[in-house]
Amino acid sequence: MSKKPSNSKSGGNPPSGLPLLYSKPQMLDSKRHAQSCIITKDNFSFAKKTNSLPINTIEFIEAAKTYPIVFTGDENPLPVAMVGMEKYNYFVKPDNTWQENTYIPGYVRQYPFILFENPKAEKFFLCVDEEAPHFSNEAAKGANALFGKDGKASKFTDNALKFCTTFYQHHLITRNFCADLKANKLLQPYQSEVTLASGRKAQIAGFQMIDEKALNALPNKTYLLFREKGWIPFIYLALASTSNWKNLIAFEAKATGSITR
């Protein structure tokens, strides 16, 4: 049976291991969220306290213009855009808007929505983070209702479901890409020390980067297979993005004194 996304009611809550940025995700329910809405304004305060954000391969071409793209250091590595060098996001400004002329990762844009899987039902269900700063349990003027008076999902909710579904589909492609990188030993642990504008030293560790020497040593057969799968552009975009470490140093200088600690 194929797994189908849904925005209907489902029994139970998401698993206990919550994804990054989410505090209280709840499956959408026409009764629980009958009056709930999303207040539409640029408020990215939820993304302040992180130095990295998940991205999919389809985002590399835009993300690589601003962020260093590295890979998580766990058993199943995935790409992330580095948005800070300690534990804060330099791209969320003091007024909680995002830095102009920089790419906003899809993971941030889908918030406060996310898909969770119900293995028994073999379906994915749309959830909303009830702790989101722009979520309200009460109707608000000019806000986007999650459900209509008829109990059916609103157009806004349907669009959120479509976005999250597309994001998840690209995540699956990204996961396969990373599995191939790992299988061919193209990822190596990364550790560095940088000097911040304040003069302090910051240790960058816990991530992996693509090893260009290992890439160049790939057998022709493997390289051609990567090209057939469409992985080669992603690899070179990730490699080129390493020049953006200097951007983080510049943004850290701007953020110094304005980040709430």
C-alpha positions as CSV (number, residue, x, y, z in Angstrom):
1,M,0.0,0.0,0.0
2,S,1.4,3.4,-0.9
3,K,1.8,6.0,1.8
4,K,-0.5,9.1,1.3
5,P,-0.2,12.5,3.0
6,S,-3.3,13.7,4.8
7,N,-4.4,16.7,6.8
8,S,-7.2,14.8,8.5
9,K,-7.5,13.7,12.1
10,S,-5.3,10.9,13.3
11,G,-5.0,9.2,16.6
12,G,-1.9,9.8,18.7
13,N,0.8,12.4,18.6
14,P,4.2,12.6,16.8
15,P,7.1,10.5,18.2
16,S,8.9,11.8,21.2
17,G,12.1,12.7,19.3
18,L,11.1,16.1,18.1
19,P,12.7,17.6,15.0
20,L,14.8,20.8,15.1
21,L,12.8,23.9,15.9
22,Y,9.6,22.1,16.9
23,S,8.4,22.2,20.5
24,K,4.8,21.0,20.5
25,P,3.7,19.6,17.1
26,Q,0.2,18.3,17.0
27,M,-1.6,16.5,14.3
28,L,-4.2,18.8,12.7
29,D,-7.7,18.1,14.0
30,S,-10.8,19.8,12.8
31,K,-12.2,20.0,16.4
32,R,-9.0,20.8,18.3
33,H,-8.0,23.4,15.7
34,A,-11.5,24.7,14.7
35,Q,-10.6,28.3,15.7
36,S,-6.8,28.0,15.2
37,C,-5.0,30.2,12.8
38,I,-1.6,31.3,11.6
39,I,-0.8,35.0,12.0
40,T,1.1,35.9,8.8
41,K,4.0,38.1,9.5
42,D,7.7,37.7,9.2
43,N,8.6,36.3,12.6
44,F,11.6,34.0,12.5
45,S,12.3,34.0,16.3
46,F,11.7,30.3,16.3
47,A,14.9,29.8,14.3
48,K,17.2,32.0,16.4
49,K,18.9,29.4,18.6
50,T,20.5,27.1,16.1
51,N,23.7,27.4,14.0
52,S,22.6,25.0,11.2
53,L,19.4,24.2,9.3
54,P,18.5,21.1,7.3
55,I,18.3,21.6,3.5
56,N,17.6,19.4,0.5
57,T,19.7,19.0,-2.5
58,I,17.3,20.9,-4.7
59,E,18.1,23.9,-2.5
60,F,21.9,23.8,-3.0
61,I,22.0,26.2,-5.9
62,E,20.4,29.0,-3.8
63,A,21.8,28.0,-0.4
64,A,25.4,27.9,-1.8
65,K,25.2,31.6,-2.6
66,T,25.2,32.5,1.2
67,Y,25.8,29.5,3.5
68,P,28.5,26.9,3.9
69,I,26.9,23.5,3.1
70,V,28.1,20.7,5.3
71,F,26.8,17.3,6.5
72,T,25.8,16.1,9.9
73,G,28.2,13.8,11.7
74,D,25.8,11.1,12.6
75,E,25.2,7.6,11.3
76,N,22.9,8.8,8.5
77,P,24.4,12.1,7.4
78,L,22.2,14.8,5.9
79,P,23.1,18.3,4.5
80,V,22.7,21.4,6.6
81,A,23.2,25.1,5.9
82,M,25.5,26.7,8.5
83,V,23.8,29.9,9.7
84,G,26.1,30.6,12.7
85,M,29.4,29.5,14.2
86,E,28.2,29.0,17.8
87,K,24.7,28.3,18.8
88,Y,22.9,31.3,17.3
89,N,21.5,32.0,13.8
90,Y,23.1,35.2,12.5
91,F,20.5,35.6,9.8
92,V,17.6,36.3,12.1
93,K,17.7,40.0,12.8
94,P,16.8,41.7,16.1
95,D,13.3,42.5,14.8
96,N,12.9,38.7,14.1
97,T,12.9,39.2,10.3
98,W,15.4,37.3,8.0
99,Q,18.4,39.0,6.5
100,E,17.5,40.6,3.2
101,N,18.8,39.1,0.0
102,T,19.6,35.8,1.5
103,Y,18.0,32.4,0.9
104,I,15.5,31.2,3.5
105,P,15.7,27.3,3.7
106,G,12.6,25.4,2.9
107,Y,12.7,23.8,6.4
108,V,12.2,27.2,7.9
109,R,9.5,28.2,5.3
110,Q,7.4,25.1,6.1
111,Y,7.3,25.9,9.8
112,P,5.1,25.7,11.8
113,F,3.9,22.7,9.7
114,I,5.6,19.4,9.3
115,L,4.6,15.9,8.1
116,F,4.7,13.0,10.6
117,E,4.2,9.3,9.7
118,N,1.7,7.0,11.2
119,P,3.3,3.6,10.4
120,K,0.1,1.7,11.2
121,A,-2.0,3.7,8.9
122,E,0.8,3.9,6.3
123,K,0.1,7.6,5.9
124,F,1.7,10.9,6.7
125,F,-0.3,13.5,8.6
126,L,0.2,17.2,8.7
127,C,1.1,18.6,12.0
128,V,1.4,22.2,13.4
129,D,3.6,23.4,16.1
130,E,1.3,24.9,18.7
131,E,4.3,26.7,20.4
132,A,5.0,28.6,17.2
133,P,5.1,32.4,17.7
134,H,2.6,32.9,14.8
135,F,0.2,30.2,15.9
136,S,-3.0,31.1,17.7
137,N,-5.7,28.9,19.1
138,E,-8.2,31.8,18.6
139,A,-9.3,33.4,15.4
140,A,-7.6,36.6,14.6
141,K,-8.3,39.3,12.1
142,G,-6.3,39.0,8.9
143,A,-4.9,35.6,10.0
144,N,-5.1,32.3,8.0
145,A,-7.6,29.9,9.5
146,L,-6.6,26.2,9.5
147,F,-10.2,25.0,9.1
148,G,-13.4,26.4,7.6
149,K,-16.7,26.6,9.4
150,D,-17.7,23.4,7.6
151,G,-14.8,21.6,9.4
152,K,-12.8,21.1,6.2
153,A,-9.2,22.1,5.8
154,S,-8.8,25.6,4.5
155,K,-7.0,26.5,1.3
156,F,-4.1,27.7,3.4
157,T,-3.8,24.4,5.1
158,D,-4.1,22.5,1.8
159,N,-1.2,24.6,0.5
160,A,0.8,23.9,3.6
161,L,0.2,20.2,3.0
162,K,1.4,20.4,-0.6
163,F,4.6,22.3,0.5
164,C,5.4,19.8,3.2
165,T,4.8,16.9,0.9
166,T,7.1,18.3,-1.8
167,F,9.7,19.0,0.9
168,Y,9.5,15.4,2.1
169,Q,9.8,14.0,-1.4
170,H,13.0,16.1,-1.9
171,H,14.2,14.8,1.4
172,L,14.0,11.3,0.2
173,I,16.2,12.2,-2.8
174,T,18.6,14.0,-0.5
175,R,18.8,10.9,1.7
176,N,19.8,8.7,-1.2
177,F,22.4,11.3,-2.3
178,C,24.0,11.2,1.2
179,A,23.9,7.5,1.4
180,D,25.9,7.3,-1.8
181,L,28.4,9.8,-0.5
182,K,28.8,7.8,2.7
183,A,29.0,4.4,0.9
184,N,31.9,5.8,-1.3
185,K,33.7,7.4,1.7
186,L,33.4,10.9,0.3
187,L,32.5,12.5,3.7
188,Q,35.2,13.4,6.2
189,P,34.9,14.9,9.7
190,Y,35.4,18.6,9.7
191,Q,37.0,20.7,12.5
192,S,38.3,24.2,12.4
193,E,38.9,27.2,14.6
194,V,37.9,30.7,13.6
195,T,38.5,34.1,15.1
196,L,35.3,36.1,15.6
197,A,34.9,39.9,15.4
198,S,35.1,40.0,19.2
199,G,38.5,38.3,19.1
200,R,37.2,35.2,20.6
201,K,38.0,31.8,19.1
202,A,35.2,29.6,17.9
203,Q,35.5,25.8,17.4
204,I,33.7,24.4,14.4
205,A,33.2,20.7,14.8
206,G,30.7,17.9,14.7
207,F,30.1,18.1,11.0
208,Q,31.4,16.4,7.8
209,M,32.4,17.8,4.5
210,I,33.0,16.4,1.0
211,D,36.6,15.2,0.6
212,E,37.7,16.6,-2.8
213,K,40.7,14.2,-3.0
214,A,38.4,11.2,-2.4
215,L,36.1,12.6,-5.1
216,N,38.9,12.9,-7.6
217,A,39.9,9.3,-6.8
218,L,36.5,7.8,-7.6
219,P,36.6,5.1,-10.2
220,N,35.2,6.2,-13.6
221,K,32.3,3.8,-13.3
222,T,31.2,5.3,-10.0
223,Y,31.7,8.9,-11.2
224,L,29.5,8.1,-14.2
225,L,26.9,6.5,-12.0
226,F,26.9,9.7,-9.9
227,R,26.5,11.7,-13.0
228,E,23.6,9.5,-14.1
229,K,21.9,10.0,-10.8
230,G,22.4,13.8,-11.0
231,W,24.7,14.0,-7.9
232,I,27.6,15.7,-9.5
233,P,26.2,19.3,-9.5
234,F,25.2,18.9,-5.8
235,I,28.7,17.8,-4.9
236,Y,30.4,20.8,-6.6
237,L,27.8,23.2,-5.2
238,A,28.6,21.9,-1.7
239,L,32.4,22.2,-2.3
240,A,32.0,25.8,-3.7
241,S,29.9,26.8,-0.7
242,T,32.9,26.5,1.6
243,S,33.9,30.0,0.5
244,N,30.9,31.3,2.5
245,W,32.6,30.7,5.9
246,K,33.8,34.3,5.5
247,N,30.2,35.4,5.2
248,L,29.5,33.9,8.6
249,I,32.3,35.9,10.1
250,A,30.9,39.1,8.6
251,F,27.4,38.3,9.8
252,E,28.7,37.4,13.2
253,A,30.3,40.9,13.4
254,K,26.9,42.5,12.6
255,A,25.1,40.2,15.0
256,T,27.4,40.9,18.0
257,G,25.5,42.8,20.6
258,S,22.1,42.2,19.0
259,I,21.6,38.5,19.6
260,T,19.5,37.8,22.7
261,R,21.5,35.4,24.9
